[in-house]
Amino acid sequence: MVSFIDSHKGKFGVEPICKTLPIAPATYYEQKARQRDFTRLPERKKLDMRLKEKIQRI
């Protein structure tokens, strides 16, 4: 959903898109912040990323 908003925010804006879709603007902005700063990710997501690297290595 974040990628859809990114694709259309130039034409419609983030808040109007979020009003139409079932996503709060704060959720969108938090997801964008997490993409820029991995330290903001939930602990479970960080663990999954570490495990994925180990699994791929094996």
Backbone torsions as a table, in degrees:
resi	resn	phi	psi	omega
1	MET	NA	-35.9	179.3
2	VAL	-62.6	-41.0	180.0
3	SER	-66.8	-35.1	176.0
4	PHE	-62.4	-46.2	179.5
5	ILE	-62.0	-43.2	178.2
6	ASP	-58.1	-38.8	-178.2
7	SER	-68.4	-28.3	-173.0
8	HIS	-115.8	-1.2	-175.3
9	LYS	-67.3	-27.0	178.0
10	GLY	-64.4	-33.1	-177.6
11	LYS	-89.1	-39.2	-172.9
12	PHE	-112.4	-24.8	-174.7
13	GLY	91.4	153.8	-176.1
14	VAL	-69.0	-50.0	-174.9
15	GLU	-62.4	-44.3	177.1
16	PRO	-62.0	-37.0	177.6
17	ILE	-65.2	-43.5	-178.8
18	CYS	-65.1	-30.9	176.8
19	LYS	-65.7	-33.9	-179.2
20	THR	-80.9	-39.6	-179.3
21	LEU	-91.7	160.3	179.4
22	PRO	-82.4	61.3	178.1
23	ILE	-145.0	134.8	177.9
24	ALA	-79.1	144.2	177.5
25	PRO	-55.7	-36.8	179.6
26	ALA	-62.2	-35.7	177.6
27	THR	-65.9	-43.9	177.8
28	TYR	-59.6	-49.6	-177.7
29	TYR	-65.3	-33.7	176.9
30	GLU	-66.9	-41.2	177.9
31	GLN	-63.3	-39.8	177.3
32	LYS	-65.1	-39.9	178.1
33	ALA	-64.0	-39.7	178.8
34	ARG	-66.5	-31.6	176.8
35	GLN	-67.0	-33.8	179.9
36	ARG	-82.3	-32.9	-173.7
37	ASP	-131.9	100.0	-175.9
38	PHE	-66.1	-15.5	177.7
39	THR	-69.9	-15.5	178.5
40	ARG	-84.8	-6.6	-180.0
41	LEU	-67.2	150.7	175.0
42	PRO	-63.4	152.7	-177.8
43	GLU	-57.3	-39.0	-180.0
44	ARG	-61.6	-41.4	179.8
45	LYS	-66.3	-39.6	177.5
46	LYS	-62.3	-43.6	178.6
47	LEU	-62.6	-44.8	178.5
48	ASP	-58.5	-40.6	179.7
49	MET	-65.3	-42.1	178.5
50	ARG	-65.3	-42.6	-179.9
51	LEU	-66.4	-37.4	178.5
52	LYS	-61.4	-41.4	177.7
53	GLU	-62.3	-43.2	-179.8
54	LYS	-66.6	-41.6	179.9
55	ILE	-63.8	-43.8	179.1
56	GLN	-64.5	-36.8	179.6
57	ARG	-64.9	-40.2	-178.7
58	ILE	-72.7	NA	NA
